[in-house]
Amino acid sequence: MSETHITMSVNKEVKRITTHILQEMKNRGEKIAMLTAYDYSMAAIVDNAGMDIILVGDSASNVMAGHETTLPITLDQMIYHASSVVRAAKRALVVVDLPFGSYQGNSKEALNSAIRIMKEAGAHAVKMEGGIEIAESVSRILTAGIPVMGHLGLTPQSIYKFGTYTVRAKQEAEAQKLREDALKLQELGCFGIVLEKIPAKLAKEVSESVQIPTIGIGAGRHCDGQVLVIHDMLGINDGFKPRFLRQYSNLFEQMNGAIKNYIGDVKSKSFPNEQEQY
């Protein structure tokens, strides 16, 4: 992916983050910041703050649509969310999850799904869950010139296979498979790998064994970057506080309070006042 420059207001130039820049960041030991976004307004705030990567995650199925798992969200819905984010992102690399059922077991369908995301949403890369079992799909997508980010460890699209959201790869057999999968994804040509909910020691080992960047979520401090779901990080999701989450705000309480104040002002006839009308 070539590096481009985008001119913003007041002639301020913003360099677009690319997969090449991410690799340079790993090489010099600079950590990579990644956060989810699913709509234009939120993505504009995230991008303006200086985010390196915006992930349009299939977690939209949970936080935007209210589903219990990530499985129900469709390719069309992911394209809708992604196109909204892409219109807002001036700096960040926008990575979009290929949703469940759009790539597993059929490399031709995987390629078609990835092409649709790139063409219709204007995304910069796609993300896929799994290792050796999706190698054919990964390879086919990469052959078309579409950047791919891998995802190992806890893979939420396989939740019914795992049966739990607990930490993965605690046993040596699963840990060894994860090591091999990471090397395989690198060999195929992936530009990075998300490592989710695995022991920090294993994540450190994998991050040091591959040349491409690793992005952790619940995988400790030794990954090359970190990612969180923005609704979790900002405290919009009331009561969701897993160990790996650092909550930087409590927007649930702040927004709830503001909305209650608005309701009170409307009911008491104090809003709008004379200065707030024409």
Beta strands, then each sheet from edge to edge (+ up, - down):
strand 1: 5-7
strand 2: 13-15
strand 3: 32-36
strand 4: 53-56
strand 5: 93-97
strand 6: 125-127
strand 7: 148-153
strand 8: 192-196
strand 9: 214-217
strand 10: 225-228
sheet 1: 1+ 2-
sheet 2: 3+ 4+ 5+ 6+ 7+ 8+ 9+ 10+ 3+
end
